[in-house]
Amino acid sequence: MRLSEEGWRVLHDCEDDIRAREDRLTELIGPDLGDSLAEVLDRAASVLAGGYFGDRAAEAAAVEARRRRPAKGPGLSL
């Protein structure tokens, strides 16, 4: 799989948003990342998802929202 020209354009357009999320994640997680990759990923997912882990209704709503998205993103080609 590789990005098409449109895919590269979309990626470029999203770069500032991605960097802002990375900065927010770094700030919220802080220097104590945990003892394992799983712990770090769980903390990162919780921060980025708005902390809905453990809240079944909020998690179900987030899952449903993801299901409504197209299966194949714009700008991807096989």
C-alpha positions as a printed NumPy array, in Angstrom:
array([[  0.   ,   0.   ,   0.   ],
       [  1.23 ,   3.489,  -0.729],
       [ -0.147,   6.999,  -0.683],
       [ -1.49 ,   8.51 ,  -3.868],
       [ -0.81 ,  12.148,  -4.761],
       [ -4.094,  13.091,  -3.077],
       [ -3.082,  11.062,  -0.027],
       [  0.19 ,  13.002,   0.27 ],
       [ -1.783,  16.252,  -0.009],
       [ -4.192,  15.16 ,   2.749],
       [ -1.269,  14.106,   4.946],
       [  0.416,  17.461,   4.402],
       [ -2.852,  19.272,   5.235],
       [ -3.144,  17.293,   8.508],
       [  0.455,  17.789,   9.628],
       [ -0.215,  20.812,  11.871],
       [ -3.11 ,  19.02 ,  13.571],
       [ -0.974,  15.907,  14.118],
       [  1.827,  17.974,  15.655],
       [ -0.648,  19.758,  17.942],
       [ -1.994,  16.387,  19.143],
       [  1.537,  15.101,  19.729],
       [  2.361,  18.223,  21.759],
       [ -0.864,  17.872,  23.781],
       [ -0.176,  14.19 ,  24.422],
       [  3.392,  14.873,  25.532],
       [  2.196,  17.62 ,  27.883],
       [ -0.602,  15.53 ,  29.416],
       [  1.332,  12.299,  29.821],
       [  4.381,  13.999,  31.264],
       [  7.762,  12.423,  31.885],
       [  6.448,   9.306,  33.707],
       [  5.555,   7.106,  30.766],
       [  4.99 ,   3.902,  32.733],
       [  6.769,   0.581,  32.885],
       [  5.6  ,  -1.066,  29.674],
       [  4.586,  -0.235,  26.127],
       [  1.043,  -1.394,  26.893],
       [  0.835,   1.058,  29.803],
       [  2.143,   3.937,  27.67 ],
       [ -0.291,   3.131,  24.854],
       [ -3.209,   2.846,  27.27 ],
       [ -2.409,   6.246,  28.801],
       [ -1.965,   7.794,  25.35 ],
       [ -5.239,   6.332,  24.094],
       [ -7.054,   7.568,  27.177],
       [ -5.68 ,  11.092,  26.744],
       [ -6.345,  11.266,  23.009],
       [ -9.814,   9.727,  23.234],
       [-10.927,  12.144,  25.922],
       [-10.691,   9.616,  28.733],
       [-13.82 ,   7.6  ,  27.933],
       [-12.186,   4.268,  28.838],
       [-14.311,   2.619,  31.487],
       [-17.405,   4.583,  30.408],
       [-19.295,   2.031,  28.318],
       [-21.808,   4.497,  26.878],
       [-19.125,   6.976,  25.765],
       [-16.979,   4.185,  24.359],
       [-19.943,   2.725,  22.426],
       [-20.669,   6.164,  20.954],
       [-17.031,   6.525,  19.859],
       [-17.048,   3.054,  18.283],
       [-20.259,   3.851,  16.416],
       [-18.781,   7.116,  15.13 ],
       [-15.751,   5.226,  13.779],
       [-17.996,   2.695,  12.042],
       [-19.686,   5.471,  10.063],
       [-16.375,   6.447,   8.471],
       [-15.455,   4.984,   5.091],
       [-13.474,   1.75 ,   5.327],
       [-10.8  ,   3.087,   2.996],
       [ -9.356,   6.503,   3.665],
       [ -8.978,   9.128,   0.954],
       [ -5.752,   9.037,  -0.912],
       [ -4.857,   5.381,  -0.284],
       [ -4.109,   2.996,  -3.07 ],
       [ -3.14 ,  -0.646,  -3.16 ]])
